[in-house]
């Protein structure tokens, strides 16, 4: 799939799939309701990060992610090997 965001082309077929996860969304109208969507985090050859979430009607939502946000997502999933693959070794506590 290809997406244009801020005059940049993001292509899931040319990017590296990093990890799948469930992204939390809040309902627009009933803000006390939350739901989760299947989301995939990708990294481009130019070191840019983005994620794509599936929505009910078969469409997609794309997010540009910063490197800090990518780290936060991977840390939140406790994906230690994935974190070290992309960001280097961790210091032991």
C-alpha positions in Angstrom: 0.0 0.0 0.0 1.2 3.5 -0.8 0.3 6.6 1.2 1.1 10.3 0.8 1.7 12.2 4.0 3.1 15.8 3.9 4.4 15.3 0.3 6.3 12.1 1.2 5.5 8.7 -0.2 5.2 5.9 2.3 5.1 2.4 0.8 4.5 -0.6 3.0 5.9 -2.9 0.3 9.3 -1.2 0.1 9.5 -0.6 3.9 10.6 -3.0 6.6 7.8 -4.4 8.7 9.1 -3.9 12.3 6.2 -5.2 14.6 2.5 -5.7 14.7 0.5 -4.4 17.7 -2.9 -3.1 18.9 -3.2 0.7 18.9 -5.6 2.3 21.3 -8.2 4.7 19.9 -10.7 6.8 21.8 -14.3 7.2 20.5 -14.9 10.7 19.2 -18.4 10.9 20.7 -18.3 8.8 23.8 -14.8 9.7 25.1 -15.0 7.2 27.9 -15.0 4.3 25.3 -11.8 3.0 23.9 -11.1 0.4 21.3 -8.0 -1.2 19.7 -7.0 -1.5 16.0 -4.5 -3.8 14.4 -1.5 -1.7 13.6 1.9 -2.3 11.9 5.0 -0.3 12.6 7.3 0.2 9.5 10.8 1.6 8.9 11.8 3.0 5.5 15.2 2.8 3.8 15.6 6.5 4.6 15.3 5.8 8.4 11.7 7.2 8.6 9.1 5.5 10.8 5.4 5.1 10.2 2.5 3.0 11.3 -0.6 1.8 9.5 -3.9 1.0 11.4 -6.8 -1.0 9.8 -10.2 0.5 10.2 -13.7 -1.1 10.0 -14.6 -0.1 6.4 -11.4 -1.7 5.0 -9.5 1.5 5.0 -6.3 2.5 6.7 -5.0 5.3 8.9 -1.3 6.2 8.6 0.8 7.9 11.2 4.3 9.4 10.8 6.2 8.3 13.8 9.3 9.9 15.3 12.2 7.7 16.4 11.2 8.4 20.0 7.7 7.2 19.3 8.9 4.1 17.6 11.1 3.3 20.7 8.1 4.0 22.9 5.9 1.6 20.9 8.5 -1.2 21.0 9.3 -0.7 24.7 5.6 -0.7 25.5 5.4 -4.2 23.9 8.5 -5.3 25.8 9.9 -6.5 22.4 13.5 -6.7 23.7 15.1 -8.3 20.6 13.3 -6.0 18.2 14.4 -2.9 20.3 18.0 -4.1 20.2 17.9 -4.8 16.5 16.9 -1.3 15.6 18.4 0.8 18.4 21.4 -1.2 19.7 22.2 -3.0 22.8 20.7 -2.1 26.2 22.6 -1.5 29.4 21.9 -4.0 32.1 20.4 -2.6 35.3 
